[in-house]
Amino acid sequence: MLNGKNILIGITGGIAAYKICELIRLFKKQNANVKVICTPNAMNFVTKTTLQSLSQNEVYVDQFAIEDFKPEHISLADEADIFVIAPISANTIGKIANGICDNLLTSVACAFQKPVIIAPAMNSGMWNSNAVQGNLKKLDNEGYHILAPEDGFLACGTTGRGRLCDIGKIFDKTVEILAQSKTLLGQKIVVTAGGTIEEIDAVRYMSNYSSGKMGICLADRAYELGADVVLITTVRVEKPYEIIGVKSAEEMKQVVESEFANADCIIMAAAVADYRAKTISDKKLKKTEENEITIKFVKNPDILKGLCDMKTKAKGKTPLIIGFCAESEDLLKNAEKKIAQKGCDFLIANDISRKDIGFASNYNEVTVFRSDGGMKKLEKATKKEIAKQIFEEIYG
Ligand SMILES: Cc1cc2nc3c(=O)[nH]c(=O)nc-3n(C[C@H](O)[C@H](O)[C@H](O)COP(=O)(O)O)c2cc1C
C-alpha cells in the first residue's frame, strides 16, 4: 500500500512519543521510506538510537545541520509525500498555528505544501483550553488533518480526553490520504460560499443565516483532489487556495462571470439574496416620528440562471454548472422544477427546515439531481463528508 512513499514523521515532547516506534514499524512493513524529525524536547522521551534503527534513516533534530547548501527544513519538506506529526504537543500546535519556526520540526511544518496529519496528545486541561482549541481551529481551517485524542487514563494520573488516538488510526489515515489520487489536477473549480450582504444604508444590511461551511468544504475537497480552486465568498477565511471576498449578489455575479471562461466547474453554494434595497443611502437612515417605514426592494440577478444562459450561448468548452437550492417545504418537487427552469448540470437540494442540518450546522443531508433526470440522496453526514460524496457524484 505504501510502497516507495516518503513519509516524514514529526515527534514532539509528549509522553506518548514512545508509541510512534510502533507506527514507524507499521510504515516500514509496508515498504515506505520513513524519516523522523524530533523536537529537541522530544529527545527527553525517545532515543535517536531507537528511532534510527526502526526507520533505518538518520533522525533529524538540529535546524542548523545544513548539508549540500540546502537547509534541512527545505529538503525534508520537498522530498516527503506526507508529514505525520504524532504526538503533537500543545506547544507545537500553538507554534505551527502561529507560524513560529524556532526548531526544525516547526520550520518544516511551515514550509510543507503537501498533506499534514496531526495527532494531539496531552492532559485534558490542556486539550480543553481555549488556546489549544483556538489554535486547532486555525489548523483545521488551513486543511490540516486532525486526529483528535481519545478518552482514557492519562499519564498524568487522571482520566479524560487527551490520550493519543490509536496508532492504527494514524496508519489508516496516512494510507487513505496517500491513496487519494489527484483526480482534479489541471481542473479549475470555482465555488461560491456564504450569504450575500445587501446594504440598506451606511450601517445596515440584509443577509441570511448561511455560514458558508458547505461551500468551504467543497472548495477544500476540490483542493485536496488537486484542483486549481477559486473560492468566492462573503465569509472571511484563510486557505491555501485563491479567495475572493465579495458582499452583494451583484458583486458575486460580476466575479463569478469573470471566472466563467477559464472554469471547468462552477459550484454555486452561496445563499444569494433574492432581493436588495432599491436605493442604498450613503448616510445612516434617521429614526422618524412614524411607526412604520417602507423600504423598497428590487429583484437581484439570478446568478445561477445567468451562468446557465452563458453556457447555452457559449461556443467550445464550457464549465459544468452546479446549483444549490435551499427549500423549507416540498424539497423534491421544488428541486425538480428548479433544475429544469435553470438548466444547470446538477442541483443539490437541501432542506433548511431541519435544525440538525443545513445553515450553520456542521452536518448536512442533500439530494443530488442530475440534468438527465437521475437523483441520489446523500444521507446525513458531516459537510466535509457530503462534499466528498458530491464530487464523487459529479466526477464519478
Ligand atoms: C513528563 C512530561 C510529559 C509531558 N507530556 C506532554 C504531553 O503529553 N502533551 C503535551 O502537549 N505536553 C507534554 N509535556 C510538556 C511538553 O514537553 C512541553 O510543553 C514542551 O515545551 C513541548 O515541546 P515541543 O513541543 O517543542 O516538543 C510533558 C512534559 C513532561 C515533563
The ligand as a Gaussian input file, in Angstrom:
#p B3LYP/6-31G(d) Opt

LIG

0 1
 C        6.839000      14.065000      31.701000
 C        6.248000      15.070000      30.782000
 C        5.228000      14.705000      29.936000
 C        4.660000      15.630000      29.077000
 N        3.654000      15.242000      28.244000
 C        3.077000      16.136000      27.423000
 C        2.034000      15.739000      26.567000
 O        1.606000      14.591000      26.526000
 N        1.498000      16.673000      25.744000
 C        1.920000      17.964000      25.726000
 O        1.369000      18.769000      24.961000
 N        2.934000      18.357000      26.526000
 C        3.520000      17.478000      27.371000
 N        4.548000      17.888000      28.182000
 C        5.013000      19.282000      28.099000
 C        5.901000      19.467000      26.874000
 O        7.009000      18.577000      26.930000
 C        6.360000      20.917000      26.805000
 O        5.241000      21.755000      26.570000
 C        7.402000      21.139000      25.772000
 O        7.692000      22.522000      25.693000
 C        6.986000      20.644000      24.398000
 O        7.997000      20.953000      23.475000
 P        7.894000      20.626000      21.923000
 O        6.513000      20.961000      21.501000
 O        8.915000      21.510000      21.297000
 O        8.237000      19.189000      21.753000
 C        5.134000      16.959000      29.054000
 C        6.195000      17.325000      29.911000
 C        6.719000      16.397000      30.738000
 C        7.849000      16.824000      31.647000

